[in-house]
Amino acid sequence: EKARPRSFKLSYYNEYKSYLSPPLWTLISMASSPGKGTPQVNPPPDTNPHKTEYKLEKTRACRQYGCPPPDFCGDEPSEDSQVFINKIPDDIKEDELIPLFEKYGTIYGLKLMMNRETDRCRGFAFLWYIKPEDAVAAVAGLNNYEVRPGRNLLVKMSEVNKKLYFGNIHRDRDKGEIEEKIKELFENVTEVYIQQNIKEHALNKVLKTVLQT
């Protein structure tokens, strides 16, 4: 006859949970039922104190808050409404950032970039306001804000990347020929920069990496 598994008493758990690491006692609660020896695992509690009607979508690379906000009618915010947030401590999530930034205006959305391996913040995020003037006010009010002891945020207006990368260009083509061909394909080209003195396979690897990021 198989031995029945031992019951885990909730009173023991409550007594000793202070000695456990926070992820253990926060995410796992075990209780025994009469006549059953298998512990019951309860779902994790809602630990986000900032509860709103904004939707939160989570992937391995990003936590997206809003984009758009609930019941939003209108066009997407302009480029002048985007704020770049840098030097974010890796344990911070949207529940700490949103209360700080919503003091300056209505938030359209936030994208917090995450480390795929550790599920912790990569240190930067992008935030959109409905109005451009709110973004300007947030930069003025929160740049260099001490979000942790000795940890200050870098907040500035986001700069739009207007660079376009090409790869697999034959090394026999000179700059003039490449520039002429690009200007035939695209309007308002201001400058064409050619990477020099790099082996062809290394150049292609760099450019492909930029395109896939």
Buried (B, 14 or more C-beta within 10 A) or exposed (E): EEEEEEBBEBEEBEEEBEEEEEEEBEEBBBBBEEEEEEBEEEEEEEEEEBEBEBEBEBEEEBBBBBBBBEEBEEEEBEEBBBBBBEEBEEEBBBBBBBEBBBEBBEBBBBBBBBEEEEEEBBBBBBBBBBBBEBBBBBBEEBBEBEBEEEEEBBBEBBEEEEEEEEBEBEEEEEEEEBBEBEEEEEEEEEEBEEEEEEEEEEBBEBBEEEEEE
